[in-house]
Amino acid sequence: MRFYLVLIACLLPGLINAAGQTKHPSIEFESLRKDLGNIRQGQRIREKFLFANKGTGMLEITDIEKS
């Protein structure tokens, strides 16, 4: 019985803390705008958009779209 009480006493603070905190991703881009200059129709361009997850949860990118 004493073993179970010690086990519960050790685990309870961690369980309460984990239950009270929600993990959320937060995406942050290095730059929100890129000046690509004049682009002719049909011309292919390549550009990098650097970003980082500044949140505590996993950031999952499921789709991207061009504008």
PyMOL commands that set and color helices and strands:
alter all, ss='L'
color gray80, all
select helices_A, chain A and resi 2-20
alter helices_A, ss='H'
color red, helices_A
select strands_A, chain A and resi 27-29+51-53
alter strands_A, ss='S'
color yellow, strands_A
deselect
rebuild
show_as cartoon
